[in-house]
Every structure is written in C-alpha cells, then in structure tokens.
Amino acid sequence: MGIESLLVFIIIGAIAGWLAGLIVKGFGFGLVGNIVVGIVGALIAGWIFPRLGFAVGGGILAAIIHAMIGAVVLLVLIKLVKQA
C-alpha cells in the first residue's frame, strides 16, 4: 500500500467517522477516534455487506457511504455496550 492509498484510506475513514458521529447523536470520539471508527466501520461493512448480498457501487463516494454505514453500526454497538 502506497502513501497515497493510505492517505485516501484515512480521509475516507475521517469523513465516514464524522458523518457517523453526526448520525448517532451525542456520541463521538473526536477527530482521531472518528478516523479509527470510520476505518473499523469500513472493515466491518466490507466483511458484512458481501455476505448479505448488498453492494453500494464503486468510487470514492460509494466507499464513503460504505464506511459510514459500517461506522454507524459500530457506534450504535459501542453505545449499547456502554449503556449496559
């Protein structure tokens, strides 16, 4: 993985984590935490979506949507665990 790919991966993770933090109101981890949540969310979505037969498409926008959905799922799970 080149430096450009890593930078794009981090930017997509940051955008997805930020959007997920807005969707799941009152729950976020700051900039670095949101990047991590976005990246982990992308990994979760990349693992779950093919098993469900769900495809968003290709390109940067699809990658952001994909990662955002996974990050929202991750934030909801973390929120549920913290409340329990």
Backbone hydrogen bonds, N-H to C=O, Kabsch-Sander energy under -0.5 kcal/mol:
donor,donor_aa,acceptor,acceptor_aa,energy
6,L,2,G,-2.1
7,L,3,I,-2.2
8,V,4,E,-2.4
9,F,5,S,-2.4
10,I,6,L,-2.2
11,I,7,L,-2.4
12,I,8,V,-2.8
13,G,9,F,-2.1
14,A,10,I,-2.5
15,I,11,I,-2.5
16,A,12,I,-2.6
17,G,13,G,-2.6
18,W,14,A,-2.3
19,L,15,I,-2.6
20,A,16,A,-2.4
21,G,17,G,-2.2
22,L,18,W,-1.6
23,I,19,L,-2.1
24,V,20,A,-2.8
25,K,23,I,-1.4
27,F,21,G,-0.6
27,F,24,V,-1.2
33,G,29,F,-0.8
34,N,30,G,-2.6
35,I,31,L,-2.1
36,V,32,V,-2.2
37,V,33,G,-2.8
38,G,34,N,-2.7
39,I,35,I,-2.4
40,V,36,V,-2.9
41,G,37,V,-2.6
42,A,38,G,-2.0
43,L,39,I,-2.0
44,I,40,V,-2.6
45,A,41,G,-2.9
46,G,42,A,-2.5
47,W,43,L,-1.2
48,I,44,I,-2.7
49,F,45,A,-2.4
51,R,47,W,-0.5
51,R,48,I,-0.6
52,L,48,I,-1.3
52,L,49,F,-0.5
53,G,49,F,-0.9
54,F,49,F,-2.3
63,A,59,G,-1.8
64,I,60,I,-2.4
65,I,61,L,-2.4
66,H,62,A,-2.7
67,A,63,A,-2.6
68,M,64,I,-2.6
69,I,65,I,-2.4
70,G,66,H,-1.9
71,A,67,A,-2.5
72,V,68,M,-2.6
73,V,69,I,-2.2
74,L,70,G,-2.2
75,L,71,A,-2.8
76,V,72,V,-2.5
77,L,73,V,-2.3
78,I,74,L,-2.5
79,K,75,L,-2.7
80,L,76,V,-2.4
81,V,77,L,-2.2
82,K,78,I,-2.5
83,Q,79,K,-1.7
84,A,80,L,-1.3
